[in-house]
């Protein structure tokens, strides 16, 4: 038994000290592969399984349960007041798409490609394909309809949006720094407006468009471009973080009926500071923009159900 395994055995809910890449081994999903999987396996990032529609695949990565610090410390450059750092526990695992939904998958399900950066009509991206580019110009409600139709095609899949807490937990993948890449991020690691650098680090490239979804290195859990490229819709609106920074929240969610929904991750046209793991943005749920896409998740077959925020 390693030191980390010993620590885990003493407090099985606290995974903060355990090797992030191996968390799934101690908190595996109750069912693997899932009924919807057409391919599955393990790799350096952990468990994965893929579904497909009309031959267009999307690989889902297993995000195991665990605790993390949500928000940012007071000394983090460019932080906002609504990012008060506090502990959160994600009590059930989830399957999160390793990339945002591509234009090809959206077309396979919905029969159209609404994207501004459509390679058939936009010369900025005409050297790429719908299989490589994120769908954008999709509202929260459009995505909800996409999930509904996709879940009818694959009834056991049950795709939905991640909550803010699930999204940040997956983005960080064990990191405590402003980005999962460390204290800084460059345009060689993410797609953002390089004319505006972060915390006085050197400036970088300004691409002026989205780029292929598997550009750059994935994070520790195998998720691509959690920083930059397109903002990603969340299930909930921004909740108010607890004033007591030591209060543990279990599976917290913000307002679900608000006219706005939270966005995370930053995008190709904004600066690096807005790509931080803790940064929170919001948009009207009926809005469509070339800077917003979606990364679906599924909790199918996981033990327990997400609970509203509660203190312990």
C-alpha positions as CSV (number, residue, x, y, z in Angstrom):
1,X,0.0,0.0,0.0
2,X,1.4,3.4,-1.0
3,X,1.3,6.4,1.2
4,X,-1.5,7.9,-0.9
5,X,-3.5,4.7,-0.7
6,X,-3.0,4.7,3.1
7,X,-4.3,8.3,3.3
8,X,-7.2,7.4,1.2
9,X,-8.1,4.4,3.3
10,X,-8.2,6.6,6.4
11,X,-10.6,9.2,4.8
12,X,-12.1,7.6,1.7
13,X,-14.0,10.8,0.7
14,X,-10.9,13.0,0.6
15,X,-9.1,12.4,-2.7
16,X,-7.1,15.6,-2.7
17,X,-3.8,13.8,-1.9
18,X,-4.3,10.9,-4.3
19,X,-2.7,10.8,-7.7
20,X,-5.3,12.4,-9.9
21,X,-4.6,10.0,-12.8
22,X,-5.4,7.0,-10.5
23,X,-8.4,8.3,-8.7
24,X,-10.7,6.2,-10.9
25,X,-9.1,3.0,-9.6
26,X,-10.3,3.6,-6.1
27,X,-13.7,5.1,-7.1
28,X,-14.6,3.3,-10.3
29,X,-17.9,3.6,-12.0
30,X,-20.5,0.9,-11.0
31,X,-20.9,-0.1,-14.6
32,X,-18.3,-0.2,-17.4
33,X,-18.8,-0.3,-20.3
34,X,-22.1,1.5,-20.4
35,X,-24.9,0.2,-22.7
36,X,-24.4,3.1,-25.0
37,X,-20.7,2.5,-25.6
38,X,-19.5,1.3,-29.0
39,X,-15.8,1.4,-27.9
40,X,-14.2,1.6,-24.5
41,X,-10.9,1.1,-22.8
42,X,-8.3,2.6,-20.4
43,X,-5.2,4.8,-21.1
44,X,-2.9,7.1,-19.3
45,X,-5.8,9.4,-18.4
46,X,-8.1,6.7,-17.1
47,X,-11.3,5.1,-18.3
48,X,-13.0,6.2,-21.6
49,X,-15.9,5.1,-23.7
50,X,-17.3,6.3,-27.0
51,X,-20.8,6.7,-28.5
52,X,-21.5,7.4,-32.1
53,X,-24.3,8.8,-34.2
54,X,-24.3,8.1,-38.0
55,X,-20.6,7.1,-37.6
56,X,-19.7,10.4,-35.9
57,X,-18.1,9.5,-32.5
58,X,-17.6,11.4,-29.3
59,X,-15.3,10.0,-26.6
60,X,-16.4,10.4,-23.0
61,X,-13.9,10.5,-20.1
62,X,-14.6,9.2,-16.6
63,X,-14.3,11.9,-14.0
64,X,-14.2,10.1,-10.6
65,X,-15.8,11.5,-7.4
66,X,-13.6,13.6,-5.1
67,X,-13.0,16.9,-3.4
68,X,-11.4,20.1,-4.7
69,X,-11.0,23.8,-3.9
70,X,-13.5,25.7,-6.1
71,X,-12.9,29.3,-6.8
72,X,-9.6,31.2,-6.5
73,X,-7.3,32.4,-3.7
74,X,-7.3,36.1,-3.0
75,X,-3.8,36.5,-4.4
76,X,-4.6,35.1,-7.8
77,X,-4.1,37.7,-10.5
78,X,-7.2,39.0,-12.3
79,X,-9.6,37.2,-9.9
80,X,-13.1,38.4,-9.4
81,X,-15.0,39.0,-6.2
82,X,-17.4,36.1,-6.9
83,X,-14.7,33.5,-6.9
84,X,-14.4,33.0,-3.1
85,X,-12.4,29.8,-2.7
86,X,-14.1,27.0,-0.8
87,X,-14.1,23.2,-0.6
88,X,-16.5,21.2,-2.8
89,X,-17.2,17.5,-3.0
90,X,-18.4,15.8,-6.2
91,X,-20.0,12.7,-4.7
92,X,-20.6,10.8,-7.9
93,X,-18.6,10.1,-10.9
94,X,-19.6,11.4,-14.3
95,X,-18.7,10.9,-18.0
96,X,-17.6,14.1,-19.6
97,X,-16.9,14.6,-23.3
98,X,-13.2,14.9,-24.0
99,X,-14.0,17.7,-26.5
100,X,-16.8,20.1,-27.1
101,X,-19.5,18.8,-29.5
102,X,-18.2,19.0,-33.0
103,X,-20.1,20.5,-36.0
104,X,-20.2,17.1,-37.5
105,X,-21.9,15.5,-34.5
106,X,-24.4,18.4,-34.3
107,X,-25.3,17.9,-37.9
108,X,-25.7,14.2,-37.5
109,X,-28.2,14.8,-34.7
110,X,-29.9,18.0,-35.7
111,X,-29.5,17.9,-39.5
112,X,-27.8,21.3,-39.8
113,X,-24.6,23.1,-38.9
114,X,-25.4,26.6,-37.4
115,X,-21.7,27.5,-36.8
116,X,-20.2,30.8,-37.9
117,X,-16.9,29.0,-38.3
118,X,-18.3,26.5,-40.7
119,X,-15.6,25.3,-43.1
120,X,-18.0,25.2,-46.0
121,X,-18.7,28.9,-45.9
122,X,-16.0,30.6,-43.8
123,X,-12.6,30.9,-45.4
124,X,-10.8,31.3,-42.0
125,X,-11.4,27.6,-41.4
126,X,-11.7,26.1,-44.9
127,X,-8.6,24.0,-44.4
128,X,-10.3,22.1,-41.6
129,X,-13.5,19.9,-41.4
130,X,-16.7,19.7,-39.4
131,X,-15.3,16.7,-37.6
132,X,-12.5,18.9,-36.2
133,X,-14.3,22.1,-35.2
134,X,-16.5,22.9,-32.3
135,X,-20.1,23.8,-33.0
136,X,-21.0,27.3,-31.9
137,X,-23.8,29.8,-32.3
138,X,-25.9,27.4,-30.3
139,X,-28.1,28.6,-27.4
140,X,-28.5,26.8,-24.1
141,X,-32.0,25.9,-25.3
142,X,-30.6,24.6,-28.6
143,X,-28.2,22.4,-26.7
144,X,-31.1,21.2,-24.6
145,X,-32.9,20.1,-27.7
146,X,-29.7,18.5,-29.1
147,X,-29.5,16.4,-25.9
148,X,-33.2,15.5,-26.1
149,X,-32.9,14.2,-29.7
150,X,-29.6,12.5,-29.0
151,X,-31.0,10.8,-25.9
152,X,-33.9,9.5,-28.0
153,X,-31.5,8.1,-30.5
154,X,-29.4,6.5,-27.7
155,X,-31.9,6.1,-24.8
156,X,-29.4,4.9,-22.2
157,X,-27.0,7.9,-22.8
158,X,-28.9,10.6,-20.9
159,X,-26.6,13.5,-21.9
160,X,-27.0,16.9,-20.2
161,X,-24.9,19.9,-19.2
162,X,-22.3,19.8,-16.4
163,X,-22.9,22.0,-13.4
164,X,-20.5,24.8,-12.6
165,X,-19.0,22.7,-9.9
166,X,-18.6,19.6,-12.1
167,X,-17.1,21.7,-14.9
168,X,-14.5,23.3,-12.7
169,X,-13.6,20.1,-10.9
170,X,-13.0,18.4,-14.3
171,X,-11.1,21.4,-15.7
172,X,-8.7,21.5,-12.7
173,X,-8.1,17.8,-12.6
174,X,-6.3,18.2,-9.3
175,X,-4.6,21.5,-10.0
176,X,-4.7,24.5,-7.7
177,X,-3.2,27.0,-10.0
178,X,-5.0,29.6,-12.2
179,X,-4.9,27.2,-15.1
180,X,-4.6,23.4,-15.3
181,X,-1.3,24.2,-17.2
182,X,0.1,26.0,-14.1
183,X,0.5,29.6,-13.1
184,X,0.4,30.8,-16.7
185,X,-1.0,29.8,-20.0
186,X,0.3,30.6,-23.5
187,X,-1.2,30.6,-27.0
188,X,0.8,27.4,-27.5
189,X,-1.4,25.8,-24.9
190,X,-4.8,27.4,-25.5
191,X,-6.7,29.5,-28.1
192,X,-7.3,33.0,-26.7
193,X,-6.5,36.5,-27.7
194,X,-2.7,36.6,-27.4
195,X,-2.7,40.4,-27.6
196,X,-3.7,40.4,-24.0
197,X,-1.3,38.3,-21.9
198,X,-1.9,37.1,-18.3
199,X,-0.2,38.6,-15.3
200,X,2.4,40.4,-17.4
201,X,3.6,37.2,-19.1
202,X,4.7,37.5,-22.7
203,X,2.0,38.1,-25.4
204,X,1.2,35.4,-27.9
205,X,-0.8,34.7,-31.1
206,X,-4.2,36.1,-32.0
207,X,-5.8,33.5,-34.2
208,X,-9.2,35.2,-34.7
209,X,-11.2,32.0,-35.0
210,X,-11.9,28.6,-33.4
211,X,-9.4,25.8,-34.1
212,X,-9.6,22.0,-34.1
213,X,-11.0,20.6,-30.8
214,X,-8.0,18.4,-30.1
215,X,-5.4,21.1,-30.5
216,X,-2.9,21.3,-27.6
217,X,-2.3,18.9,-24.8
218,X,-5.2,17.4,-22.9
219,X,-5.4,17.9,-19.1
220,X,-4.7,15.2,-16.6
221,X,-8.1,13.6,-17.1
222,X,-7.8,13.6,-20.9
223,X,-10.0,16.7,-21.6
224,X,-9.1,18.9,-24.5
225,X,-9.3,22.7,-24.5
226,X,-11.0,23.3,-21.1
227,X,-9.2,26.7,-21.5
228,X,-10.0,28.8,-24.5
229,X,-11.5,28.2,-28.0
230,X,-15.2,28.4,-27.0
231,X,-17.1,29.2,-23.8
232,X,-19.0,26.1,-22.5
233,X,-22.6,26.2,-21.3
234,X,-23.3,24.9,-17.8
235,X,-26.5,23.6,-16.4
236,X,-26.9,26.2,-13.7
237,X,-26.6,30.0,-13.2
238,X,-23.8,31.3,-11.0
239,X,-24.4,30.5,-7.4
240,X,-23.3,32.7,-4.5
241,X,-20.2,31.1,-2.9
242,X,-20.2,30.6,0.9
243,X,-18.8,33.3,3.1
244,X,-17.1,30.7,5.2
245,X,-14.2,29.5,3.1
246,X,-14.0,26.2,5.1
247,X,-17.6,25.2,4.5
248,X,-17.7,22.0,2.4
249,X,-20.4,22.0,-0.2
250,X,-21.7,18.7,-1.6
251,X,-22.7,18.7,-5.3
252,X,-23.6,22.4,-5.3
253,X,-25.7,23.9,-8.0
254,X,-26.7,27.4,-8.7
255,X,-30.2,28.6,-9.8
256,X,-31.7,26.3,-12.4
257,X,-34.5,28.5,-13.6
258,X,-32.6,31.8,-14.0
259,X,-32.8,33.5,-17.4
260,X,-29.0,33.3,-17.6
261,X,-26.7,30.3,-17.5
262,X,-23.1,30.1,-16.4
263,X,-20.3,29.8,-19.0
264,X,-16.8,28.6,-18.3
265,X,-13.5,28.2,-20.1
266,X,-12.9,31.4,-22.0
267,X,-12.8,31.7,-25.8
268,X,-10.7,32.6,-28.9
269,X,-11.6,36.3,-28.9
270,X,-11.1,37.1,-25.1
271,X,-7.9,37.4,-23.1
272,X,-6.1,34.7,-21.0
273,X,-7.5,35.9,-17.6
274,X,-11.0,34.9,-18.6
275,X,-9.7,31.4,-19.4
276,X,-8.8,30.8,-15.7
277,X,-10.3,27.6,-14.1
278,X,-12.2,29.7,-11.6
279,X,-13.5,32.5,-13.9
280,X,-17.3,32.6,-14.2
281,X,-19.3,34.3,-17.0
282,X,-22.9,34.1,-17.9
283,X,-25.1,34.6,-20.9
284,X,-28.9,34.6,-21.7
285,X,-30.0,31.0,-22.3
286,X,-31.6,31.9,-25.6
287,X,-28.5,33.7,-26.9
288,X,-26.4,32.4,-29.8
289,X,-22.8,33.4,-30.3
290,X,-19.7,32.4,-32.3
291,X,-17.9,32.2,-29.0
292,X,-20.1,29.6,-27.2
293,X,-20.2,25.8,-27.6
294,X,-21.1,22.9,-25.3
295,X,-19.4,19.9,-23.7
296,X,-21.9,17.3,-22.6
297,X,-21.8,15.0,-19.6
298,X,-23.7,11.9,-18.4
299,X,-24.1,10.4,-15.0
300,X,-25.9,7.3,-16.3
301,X,-25.3,4.3,-14.0
302,X,-23.6,6.3,-11.3
303,X,-24.4,5.6,-7.7
304,X,-26.6,8.2,-5.9
305,X,-28.1,11.3,-7.4
306,X,-26.8,14.9,-7.4
307,X,-28.0,16.8,-4.3
308,X,-28.6,20.5,-3.8
309,X,-25.9,22.3,-1.9
310,X,-25.7,21.5,1.7
311,X,-23.2,22.1,4.5
312,X,-21.2,19.6,6.5
